[in-house]
Amino acid sequence: MARVAIIGAGLAGLVLARGLRDAHEVVLFEKSRGAGGRMATRYAGDYEFDHGAQFFTTRTPAFRRFVEPLVAAGHAAAWHARFAEFSGSEMTATRRWDDDYPHYVGVPRMNAIGRALAEGLDVRLQTTVNAVSRDAGDWSLTGSRGGGTPGPLGVFDQLLVTAPLTQTLALLPEERALAEAAAGHDMLGCYALMLGFASPPAVGFDAALVRDADVSWISINSSKPGRNSAPTMLVHATNRWAEANMDTPLESVTEHMLGEVQRVTGVDGHTAEHCDVHRWRFANLPKQSGPRCFYDAERGLGVAGDWWVRGRVEAAFTSAGALLAAIAA
C-alpha cells in the first residue's frame, strides 16, 4: 500500500482521494478551512453567499453518474432558476431552467458538496504546503498548520497536486516536462461582490448572464434550493475587467461593481445591510486542447485540475478521472 499525498482538496483532489483510498493510504492537504475549492460559501450573520462556483451542469455520462448519489443523498439539487440575459441594462431573453438540462447547486449551500465528498477521507485543513522535495524515491512535504511555524508534513511514495497552475509550478519549479505540458493554461481572475438585503431586490430574475458590462453574472443567491430566507445577491466581475484590476484596492473594486449592478438592474447596492468583495486570483479559463492531466509514473508525480480542461466544475472531475486512469495504467 503506497502513501499518497494530494495537495488541494477541491473537487479534483477529492475525486482522486476517493478513487485511490481503497488501495492506498491517502492524505489530502488543504490550505483553506474547508474542502471543495471554489465550490465555497461565505458567511456573514444570517447571510450566506456561494461566492465561487454558482452552479454546475453534467455534460458527460461519467459526471452524471458521479452527481446522482449526491442528489439522492440531498447534498445537491437542481436549481429551477428564472434565468435572464442582459446586454448592458437591456434584458434580452428570459427562460426558466428545468430538468431537461439541470443546473445543480450544493444543498443547503455550495460547500455541502465538498463536505460530503470529504467524509471518511484524511483531510488536513488549514495546512499549507510550502515546499516539496524528492530523495531516494520518496516525496517529502514541508509546510505549516494553521499559520504556525513551517515543519515536516510527511514522506510519501506519490505526490499528486491539484492546486492552480501558478501555485503548482511554484511548488515544482524543476519539473520542466510539467511546465511544457501546461504551457498556455493560464487562469484568469475574478471578483465576487456579496450583498445582503433586508428585503429581496426587485429584479425579476434569480440568475442572469450579463454582456456589455464589467460584471458578467448576477444572481439572487438566496433563491437557490435549501437556502435560508435572508435575501442575498452575488455578482461576478468579468474575467477581463478583473485581470486588469487585480491590484486595484478593494474599496475601488466594490464601488465600480456596485455602479455596474445599478446600471444593469437598477438596484442600489449601497442600501444593502451587508457588502463585501472577494478576490479570486485563479478562477476561470476558456476550453483547452491537449492533455487533461500530467503523470510521471517513474517519479510518482501527478498533476490535475480544471485548468487542464476548462474553468468549470465538471472539468475538475474530468481531469481527476484522467489522472486516475493514468495511475491505474
Contacts in CASP RR format, 6 or more apart in sequence:
PFRMAT RR
TARGET T0000
AUTHOR 0000-0000-0000
METHOD contacts of the structure
MODEL  1
MARVAIIGAGLAGLVLARGLRDAHEVVLFEKSRGAGGRMATRYAGDYEFD
HGAQFFTTRTPAFRRFVEPLVAAGHAAAWHARFAEFSGSEMTATRRWDDD
YPHYVGVPRMNAIGRALAEGLDVRLQTTVNAVSRDAGDWSLTGSRGGGTP
GPLGVFDQLLVTAPLTQTLALLPEERALAEAAAGHDMLGCYALMLGFASP
PAVGFDAALVRDADVSWISINSSKPGRNSAPTMLVHATNRWAEANMDTPL
ESVTEHMLGEVQRVTGVDGHTAEHCDVHRWRFANLPKQSGPRCFYDAERG
LGVAGDWWVRGRVEAAFTSAGALLAAIAA
1 23 0 8 1.000
1 24 0 8 1.000
1 25 0 8 1.000
2 24 0 8 1.000
2 25 0 8 1.000
2 157 0 8 1.000
2 158 0 8 1.000
3 24 0 8 1.000
3 25 0 8 1.000
3 27 0 8 1.000
3 155 0 8 1.000
3 156 0 8 1.000
3 157 0 8 1.000
3 158 0 8 1.000
4 20 0 8 1.000
4 24 0 8 1.000
4 25 0 8 1.000
4 26 0 8 1.000
4 27 0 8 1.000
4 156 0 8 1.000
4 157 0 8 1.000
4 158 0 8 1.000
4 159 0 8 1.000
4 160 0 8 1.000
5 27 0 8 1.000
5 29 0 8 1.000
5 139 0 8 1.000
5 141 0 8 1.000
5 153 0 8 1.000
5 154 0 8 1.000
5 156 0 8 1.000
5 158 0 8 1.000
5 159 0 8 1.000
5 160 0 8 1.000
6 13 0 8 1.000
6 16 0 8 1.000
6 17 0 8 1.000
6 26 0 8 1.000
6 27 0 8 1.000
6 28 0 8 1.000
6 29 0 8 1.000
6 160 0 8 1.000
6 161 0 8 1.000
6 162 0 8 1.000
7 28 0 8 1.000
7 29 0 8 1.000
7 129 0 8 1.000
7 141 0 8 1.000
7 159 0 8 1.000
7 160 0 8 1.000
7 161 0 8 1.000
7 162 0 8 1.000
7 163 0 8 1.000
7 171 0 8 1.000
8 28 0 8 1.000
8 29 0 8 1.000
8 30 0 8 1.000
8 31 0 8 1.000
8 37 0 8 1.000
8 161 0 8 1.000
8 162 0 8 1.000
8 163 0 8 1.000
9 17 0 8 1.000
9 28 0 8 1.000
9 29 0 8 1.000
9 30 0 8 1.000
9 32 0 8 1.000
9 34 0 8 1.000
9 35 0 8 1.000
9 36 0 8 1.000
9 37 0 8 1.000
9 114 0 8 1.000
9 118 0 8 1.000
9 123 0 8 1.000
9 125 0 8 1.000
10 30 0 8 1.000
10 35 0 8 1.000
10 36 0 8 1.000
10 37 0 8 1.000
10 38 0 8 1.000
10 39 0 8 1.000
10 114 0 8 1.000
10 162 0 8 1.000
10 316 0 8 1.000
11 36 0 8 1.000
11 37 0 8 1.000
11 39 0 8 1.000
11 113 0 8 1.000
11 114 0 8 1.000
11 117 0 8 1.000
11 306 0 8 1.000
11 313 0 8 1.000
11 316 0 8 1.000
11 317 0 8 1.000
11 320 0 8 1.000
12 162 0 8 1.000
12 304 0 8 1.000
12 305 0 8 1.000
12 306 0 8 1.000
12 316 0 8 1.000
12 317 0 8 1.000
12 319 0 8 1.000
12 320 0 8 1.000
13 28 0 8 1.000
13 160 0 8 1.000
13 162 0 8 1.000
13 304 0 8 1.000
13 320 0 8 1.000
14 28 0 8 1.000
14 35 0 8 1.000
14 36 0 8 1.000
14 114 0 8 1.000
14 117 0 8 1.000
14 118 0 8 1.000
14 121 0 8 1.000
15 66 0 8 1.000
15 117 0 8 1.000
15 316 0 8 1.000
15 317 0 8 1.000
15 320 0 8 1.000
15 321 0 8 1.000
15 324 0 8 1.000
16 26 0 8 1.000
16 160 0 8 1.000
16 162 0 8 1.000
16 304 0 8 1.000
16 320 0 8 1.000
16 321 0 8 1.000
16 323 0 8 1.000
16 324 0 8 1.000
17 26 0 8 1.000
17 28 0 8 1.000
17 121 0 8 1.000
17 123 0 8 1.000
18 117 0 8 1.000
18 121 0 8 1.000
19 324 0 8 1.000
20 26 0 8 1.000
20 324 0 8 1.000
20 327 0 8 1.000
21 121 0 8 1.000
24 158 0 8 1.000
26 121 0 8 1.000
26 122 0 8 1.000
27 122 0 8 1.000
27 124 0 8 1.000
27 156 0 8 1.000
28 35 0 8 1.000
28 118 0 8 1.000
28 121 0 8 1.000
28 122 0 8 1.000
28 123 0 8 1.000
28 124 0 8 1.000
29 124 0 8 1.000
29 127 0 8 1.000
29 128 0 8 1.000
29 129 0 8 1.000
29 141 0 8 1.000
29 153 0 8 1.000
30 123 0 8 1.000
30 124 0 8 1.000
30 125 0 8 1.000
30 126 0 8 1.000
30 127 0 8 1.000
31 126 0 8 1.000
31 127 0 8 1.000
31 128 0 8 1.000
31 129 0 8 1.000
32 40 0 8 1.000
32 125 0 8 1.000
32 126 0 8 1.000
33 125 0 8 1.000
33 126 0 8 1.000
34 111 0 8 1.000
34 114 0 8 1.000
34 115 0 8 1.000
34 118 0 8 1.000
34 125 0 8 1.000
35 111 0 8 1.000
35 114 0 8 1.000
35 115 0 8 1.000
35 117 0 8 1.000
35 118 0 8 1.000
35 123 0 8 1.000
35 125 0 8 1.000
36 111 0 8 1.000
36 113 0 8 1.000
36 114 0 8 1.000
36 115 0 8 1.000
36 117 0 8 1.000
36 118 0 8 1.000
37 114 0 8 1.000
38 52 0 8 1.000
38 53 0 8 1.000
38 280 0 8 1.000
38 283 0 8 1.000
39 50 0 8 1.000
39 52 0 8 1.000
39 53 0 8 1.000
39 56 0 8 1.000
39 106 0 8 1.000
39 110 0 8 1.000
39 111 0 8 1.000
39 113 0 8 1.000
39 114 0 8 1.000
39 313 0 8 1.000
40 50 0 8 1.000
40 51 0 8 1.000
40 52 0 8 1.000
40 53 0 8 1.000
40 110 0 8 1.000
40 111 0 8 1.000
41 48 0 8 1.000
41 49 0 8 1.000
41 50 0 8 1.000
41 51 0 8 1.000
41 109 0 8 1.000
41 110 0 8 1.000
41 111 0 8 1.000
42 48 0 8 1.000
42 49 0 8 1.000
42 51 0 8 1.000
42 194 0 8 1.000
42 276 0 8 1.000
42 278 0 8 1.000
43 49 0 8 1.000
44 194 0 8 1.000
44 196 0 8 1.000
44 274 0 8 1.000
44 276 0 8 1.000
45 274 0 8 1.000
46 228 0 8 1.000
46 230 0 8 1.000
47 194 0 8 1.000
47 196 0 8 1.000
47 230 0 8 1.000
47 232 0 8 1.000
47 274 0 8 1.000
48 109 0 8 1.000
48 221 0 8 1.000
48 222 0 8 1.000
48 227 0 8 1.000
48 228 0 8 1.000
48 230 0 8 1.000
48 232 0 8 1.000
49 192 0 8 1.000
49 194 0 8 1.000
49 221 0 8 1.000
49 232 0 8 1.000
49 234 0 8 1.000
50 105 0 8 1.000
50 106 0 8 1.000
50 109 0 8 1.000
50 110 0 8 1.000
50 111 0 8 1.000
50 221 0 8 1.000
50 224 0 8 1.000
50 234 0 8 1.000
51 192 0 8 1.000
51 194 0 8 1.000
51 234 0 8 1.000
51 278 0 8 1.000
52 110 0 8 1.000
52 192 0 8 1.000
52 236 0 8 1.000
52 278 0 8 1.000
52 280 0 8 1.000
52 283 0 8 1.000
53 110 0 8 1.000
53 313 0 8 1.000
54 105 0 8 1.000
54 207 0 8 1.000
54 217 0 8 1.000
54 219 0 8 1.000
54 234 0 8 1.000
54 236 0 8 1.000
55 79 0 8 1.000
55 103 0 8 1.000
55 104 0 8 1.000
55 105 0 8 1.000
55 207 0 8 1.000
56 67 0 8 1.000
56 103 0 8 1.000
56 104 0 8 1.000
56 105 0 8 1.000
56 312 0 8 1.000
56 313 0 8 1.000
56 314 0 8 1.000
57 101 0 8 1.000
57 102 0 8 1.000
57 103 0 8 1.000
57 104 0 8 1.000
57 312 0 8 1.000
57 314 0 8 1.000
58 64 0 8 1.000
58 67 0 8 1.000
58 102 0 8 1.000
58 104 0 8 1.000
58 314 0 8 1.000
59 314 0 8 1.000
60 314 0 8 1.000
60 318 0 8 1.000
62 317 0 8 1.000
62 318 0 8 1.000
62 321 0 8 1.000
63 314 0 8 1.000
63 317 0 8 1.000
63 318 0 8 1.000
66 317 0 8 1.000
67 76 0 8 1.000
67 104 0 8 1.000
70 76 0 8 1.000
70 106 0 8 1.000
70 113 0 8 1.000
70 116 0 8 1.000
71 77 0 8 1.000
71 78 0 8 1.000
71 104 0 8 1.000
73 116 0 8 1.000
74 107 0 8 1.000
75 106 0 8 1.000
75 107 0 8 1.000
75 112 0 8 1.000
75 113 0 8 1.000
75 115 0 8 1.000
75 116 0 8 1.000
76 104 0 8 1.000
76 105 0 8 1.000
76 106 0 8 1.000
76 107 0 8 1.000
76 112 0 8 1.000
76 113 0 8 1.000
77 104 0 8 1.000
77 105 0 8 1.000
77 106 0 8 1.000
77 107 0 8 1.000
77 225 0 8 1.000
77 226 0 8 1.000
78 97 0 8 1.000
78 99 0 8 1.000
78 102 0 8 1.000
78 103 0 8 1.000
78 104 0 8 1.000
78 225 0 8 1.000
79 97 0 8 1.000
79 103 0 8 1.000
79 104 0 8 1.000
79 105 0 8 1.000
79 206 0 8 1.000
79 207 0 8 1.000
79 223 0 8 1.000
79 224 0 8 1.000
79 225 0 8 1.000
80 96 0 8 1.000
80 97 0 8 1.000
80 98 0 8 1.000
80 99 0 8 1.000
81 96 0 8 1.000
81 97 0 8 1.000
81 103 0 8 1.000
81 205 0 8 1.000
81 206 0 8 1.000
81 207 0 8 1.000
81 219 0 8 1.000
81 223 0 8 1.000
81 224 0 8 1.000
82 94 0 8 1.000
82 96 0 8 1.000
82 204 0 8 1.000
82 205 0 8 1.000
82 206 0 8 1.000
82 207 0 8 1.000
82 223 0 8 1.000
83 94 0 8 1.000
83 95 0 8 1.000
83 96 0 8 1.000
83 97 0 8 1.000
83 205 0 8 1.000
83 206 0 8 1.000
83 207 0 8 1.000
83 208 0 8 1.000
83 209 0 8 1.000
84 91 0 8 1.000
84 93 0 8 1.000
84 94 0 8 1.000
84 204 0 8 1.000
84 205 0 8 1.000
84 207 0 8 1.000
84 208 0 8 1.000
84 209 0 8 1.000
85 91 0 8 1.000
85 92 0 8 1.000
85 93 0 8 1.000
85 94 0 8 1.000
85 208 0 8 1.000
85 209 0 8 1.000
85 210 0 8 1.000
85 211 0 8 1.000
86 92 0 8 1.000
86 208 0 8 1.000
86 209 0 8 1.000
86 210 0 8 1.000
86 211 0 8 1.000
86 213 0 8 1.000
86 264 0 8 1.000
87 211 0 8 1.000
87 212 0 8 1.000
88 210 0 8 1.000
88 211 0 8 1.000
88 212 0 8 1.000
88 213 0 8 1.000
88 263 0 8 1.000
88 264 0 8 1.000
89 263 0 8 1.000
89 264 0 8 1.000
89 265 0 8 1.000
89 266 0 8 1.000
91 205 0 8 1.000
94 205 0 8 1.000
97 103 0 8 1.000
97 207 0 8 1.000
105 224 0 8 1.000
105 225 0 8 1.000
106 112 0 8 1.000
106 113 0 8 1.000
106 224 0 8 1.000
107 224 0 8 1.000
107 225 0 8 1.000
107 226 0 8 1.000
108 226 0 8 1.000
108 227 0 8 1.000
108 228 0 8 1.000
109 227 0 8 1.000
124 145 0 8 1.000
124 153 0 8 1.000
126 145 0 8 1.000
126 146 0 8 1.000
126 147 0 8 1.000
127 143 0 8 1.000
127 144 0 8 1.000
127 145 0 8 1.000
127 146 0 8 1.000
127 153 0 8 1.000
128 143 0 8 1.000
128 144 0 8 1.000
128 146 0 8 1.000
128 147 0 8 1.000
129 141 0 8 1.000
129 142 0 8 1.000
129 143 0 8 1.000
129 153 0 8 1.000
129 171 0 8 1.000
130 142 0 8 1.000
130 143 0 8 1.000
130 144 0 8 1.000
130 150 0 8 1.000
131 141 0 8 1.000
131 142 0 8 1.000
131 143 0 8 1.000
131 171 0 8 1.000
132 139 0 8 1.000
132 140 0 8 1.000
132 141 0 8 1.000
132 142 0 8 1.000
132 159 0 8 1.000
132 171 0 8 1.000
132 172 0 8 1.000
133 139 0 8 1.000
133 140 0 8 1.000
133 142 0 8 1.000
134 140 0 8 1.000
134 299 0 8 1.000
137 157 0 8 1.000
137 299 0 8 1.000
138 155 0 8 1.000
138 156 0 8 1.000
138 157 0 8 1.000
139 155 0 8 1.000
139 156 0 8 1.000
139 157 0 8 1.000
139 158 0 8 1.000
139 159 0 8 1.000
139 300 0 8 1.000
139 301 0 8 1.000
140 152 0 8 1.000
140 154 0 8 1.000
140 155 0 8 1.000
140 156 0 8 1.000
141 152 0 8 1.000
141 153 0 8 1.000
141 154 0 8 1.000
141 155 0 8 1.000
141 156 0 8 1.000
141 159 0 8 1.000
142 150 0 8 1.000
142 151 0 8 1.000
142 152 0 8 1.000
142 153 0 8 1.000
143 150 0 8 1.000
143 151 0 8 1.000
143 152 0 8 1.000
143 153 0 8 1.000
144 150 0 8 1.000
144 151 0 8 1.000
157 300 0 8 1.000
158 300 0 8 1.000
158 301 0 8 1.000
158 302 0 8 1.000
158 327 0 8 1.000
159 300 0 8 1.000
159 301 0 8 1.000
159 302 0 8 1.000
160 301 0 8 1.000
160 302 0 8 1.000
160 303 0 8 1.000
160 304 0 8 1.000
160 323 0 8 1.000
161 168 0 8 1.000
161 171 0 8 1.000
161 172 0 8 1.000
161 301 0 8 1.000
161 302 0 8 1.000
161 303 0 8 1.000
161 304 0 8 1.000
162 303 0 8 1.000
162 304 0 8 1.000
162 305 0 8 1.000
162 316 0 8 1.000
162 320 0 8 1.000
163 171 0 8 1.000
164 187 0 8 1.000
164 281 0 8 1.000
164 282 0 8 1.000
164 307 0 8 1.000
165 182 0 8 1.000
165 185 0 8 1.000
165 186 0 8 1.000
165 187 0 8 1.000
165 282 0 8 1.000
165 307 0 8 1.000
166 186 0 8 1.000
166 187 0 8 1.000
166 282 0 8 1.000
167 282 0 8 1.000
168 178 0 8 1.000
168 182 0 8 1.000
168 303 0 8 1.000
169 175 0 8 1.000
169 178 0 8 1.000
169 179 0 8 1.000
169 182 0 8 1.000
172 178 0 8 1.000
172 301 0 8 1.000
172 303 0 8 1.000
175 301 0 8 1.000
177 294 0 8 1.000
177 296 0 8 1.000
178 294 0 8 1.000
178 296 0 8 1.000
178 301 0 8 1.000
178 303 0 8 1.000
181 291 0 8 1.000
181 294 0 8 1.000
182 294 0 8 1.000
182 303 0 8 1.000
182 307 0 8 1.000
182 308 0 8 1.000
185 285 0 8 1.000
185 288 0 8 1.000
185 307 0 8 1.000
185 308 0 8 1.000
186 285 0 8 1.000
187 282 0 8 1.000
187 283 0 8 1.000
187 284 0 8 1.000
187 285 0 8 1.000
187 307 0 8 1.000
187 311 0 8 1.000
188 239 0 8 1.000
188 240 0 8 1.000
188 242 0 8 1.000
188 243 0 8 1.000
188 282 0 8 1.000
188 283 0 8 1.000
188 284 0 8 1.000
188 285 0 8 1.000
189 239 0 8 1.000
189 242 0 8 1.000
189 243 0 8 1.000
189 246 0 8 1.000
189 279 0 8 1.000
189 280 0 8 1.000
189 281 0 8 1.000
189 282 0 8 1.000
189 283 0 8 1.000
189 284 0 8 1.000
190 236 0 8 1.000
190 237 0 8 1.000
190 239 0 8 1.000
190 242 0 8 1.000
190 280 0 8 1.000
190 283 0 8 1.000
190 284 0 8 1.000
191 236 0 8 1.000
191 237 0 8 1.000
191 242 0 8 1.000
191 245 0 8 1.000
191 253 0 8 1.000
191 257 0 8 1.000
191 277 0 8 1.000
191 278 0 8 1.000
191 279 0 8 1.000
191 280 0 8 1.000
192 234 0 8 1.000
192 235 0 8 1.000
192 236 0 8 1.000
192 237 0 8 1.000
192 277 0 8 1.000
192 278 0 8 1.000
192 280 0 8 1.000
193 215 0 8 1.000
193 234 0 8 1.000
193 235 0 8 1.000
193 236 0 8 1.000
193 237 0 8 1.000
193 254 0 8 1.000
193 257 0 8 1.000
193 258 0 8 1.000
193 261 0 8 1.000
193 275 0 8 1.000
193 276 0 8 1.000
193 277 0 8 1.000
194 232 0 8 1.000
194 233 0 8 1.000
194 234 0 8 1.000
194 235 0 8 1.000
194 274 0 8 1.000
194 275 0 8 1.000
194 276 0 8 1.000
194 277 0 8 1.000
194 278 0 8 1.000
195 232 0 8 1.000
195 233 0 8 1.000
195 234 0 8 1.000
195 235 0 8 1.000
195 261 0 8 1.000
195 269 0 8 1.000
195 272 0 8 1.000
195 274 0 8 1.000
195 275 0 8 1.000
196 230 0 8 1.000
196 231 0 8 1.000
196 232 0 8 1.000
196 233 0 8 1.000
196 272 0 8 1.000
196 273 0 8 1.000
196 274 0 8 1.000
196 275 0 8 1.000
197 231 0 8 1.000
197 232 0 8 1.000
197 233 0 8 1.000
197 271 0 8 1.000
197 272 0 8 1.000
197 273 0 8 1.000
198 231 0 8 1.000
198 273 0 8 1.000
199 231 0 8 1.000
200 220 0 8 1.000
200 222 0 8 1.000
200 231 0 8 1.000
201 220 0 8 1.000
201 231 0 8 1.000
201 233 0 8 1.000
201 265 0 8 1.000
201 267 0 8 1.000
202 267 0 8 1.000
203 218 0 8 1.000
203 220 0 8 1.000
203 265 0 8 1.000
203 267 0 8 1.000
205 218 0 8 1.000
205 220 0 8 1.000
206 219 0 8 1.000
206 220 0 8 1.000
206 223 0 8 1.000
206 224 0 8 1.000
207 217 0 8 1.000
207 218 0 8 1.000
207 219 0 8 1.000
207 220 0 8 1.000
207 223 0 8 1.000
208 217 0 8 1.000
208 218 0 8 1.000
208 219 0 8 1.000
208 264 0 8 1.000
208 265 0 8 1.000
209 216 0 8 1.000
209 217 0 8 1.000
210 216 0 8 1.000
210 217 0 8 1.000
210 218 0 8 1.000
210 264 0 8 1.000
213 238 0 8 1.000
213 260 0 8 1.000
213 263 0 8 1.000
213 264 0 8 1.000
214 237 0 8 1.000
214 238 0 8 1.000
214 241 0 8 1.000
214 256 0 8 1.000
214 257 0 8 1.000
214 260 0 8 1.000
215 235 0 8 1.000
215 236 0 8 1.000
215 237 0 8 1.000
215 238 0 8 1.000
215 257 0 8 1.000
215 260 0 8 1.000
215 261 0 8 1.000
215 264 0 8 1.000
216 236 0 8 1.000
216 237 0 8 1.000
216 238 0 8 1.000
216 239 0 8 1.000
217 234 0 8 1.000
217 235 0 8 1.000
217 236 0 8 1.000
218 233 0 8 1.000
218 234 0 8 1.000
218 235 0 8 1.000
218 261 0 8 1.000
218 264 0 8 1.000
218 265 0 8 1.000
219 233 0 8 1.000
219 234 0 8 1.000
219 235 0 8 1.000
220 231 0 8 1.000
220 232 0 8 1.000
220 233 0 8 1.000
221 227 0 8 1.000
221 232 0 8 1.000
221 233 0 8 1.000
221 234 0 8 1.000
222 228 0 8 1.000
222 229 0 8 1.000
222 230 0 8 1.000
222 231 0 8 1.000
222 232 0 8 1.000
233 261 0 8 1.000
233 267 0 8 1.000
233 272 0 8 1.000
235 257 0 8 1.000
235 260 0 8 1.000
235 261 0 8 1.000
237 245 0 8 1.000
237 253 0 8 1.000
237 257 0 8 1.000
239 283 0 8 1.000
239 284 0 8 1.000
242 280 0 8 1.000
242 283 0 8 1.000
245 252 0 8 1.000
245 253 0 8 1.000
245 256 0 8 1.000
246 279 0 8 1.000
246 281 0 8 1.000
250 277 0 8 1.000
250 279 0 8 1.000
253 277 0 8 1.000
253 279 0 8 1.000
254 275 0 8 1.000
254 277 0 8 1.000
257 277 0 8 1.000
258 268 0 8 1.000
258 269 0 8 1.000
258 270 0 8 1.000
258 275 0 8 1.000
261 267 0 8 1.000
261 269 0 8 1.000
262 268 0 8 1.000
262 269 0 8 1.000
269 275 0 8 1.000
282 307 0 8 1.000
283 311 0 8 1.000
284 311 0 8 1.000
285 307 0 8 1.000
285 310 0 8 1.000
285 311 0 8 1.000
286 310 0 8 1.000
287 309 0 8 1.000
287 310 0 8 1.000
288 307 0 8 1.000
288 308 0 8 1.000
288 309 0 8 1.000
288 310 0 8 1.000
291 308 0 8 1.000
291 322 0 8 1.000
292 304 0 8 1.000
292 308 0 8 1.000
292 309 0 8 1.000
292 318 0 8 1.000
292 319 0 8 1.000
292 321 0 8 1.000
292 322 0 8 1.000
292 323 0 8 1.000
293 302 0 8 1.000
293 303 0 8 1.000
293 304 0 8 1.000
293 305 0 8 1.000
293 308 0 8 1.000
293 319 0 8 1.000
293 320 0 8 1.000
293 321 0 8 1.000
293 322 0 8 1.000
293 323 0 8 1.000
293 326 0 8 1.000
294 301 0 8 1.000
294 302 0 8 1.000
294 303 0 8 1.000
294 304 0 8 1.000
294 308 0 8 1.000
294 323 0 8 1.000
295 301 0 8 1.000
295 302 0 8 1.000
295 303 0 8 1.000
295 323 0 8 1.000
295 326 0 8 1.000
295 327 0 8 1.000
296 302 0 8 1.000
297 326 0 8 1.000
297 327 0 8 1.000
302 323 0 8 1.000
302 326 0 8 1.000
302 327 0 8 1.000
303 323 0 8 1.000
304 316 0 8 1.000
304 319 0 8 1.000
304 320 0 8 1.000
304 321 0 8 1.000
304 322 0 8 1.000
304 323 0 8 1.000
305 315 0 8 1.000
305 316 0 8 1.000
305 319 0 8 1.000
305 320 0 8 1.000
306 312 0 8 1.000
306 313 0 8 1.000
306 315 0 8 1.000
306 316 0 8 1.000
306 319 0 8 1.000
307 315 0 8 1.000
308 315 0 8 1.000
308 319 0 8 1.000
308 322 0 8 1.000
309 315 0 8 1.000
309 316 0 8 1.000
309 318 0 8 1.000
309 319 0 8 1.000
END
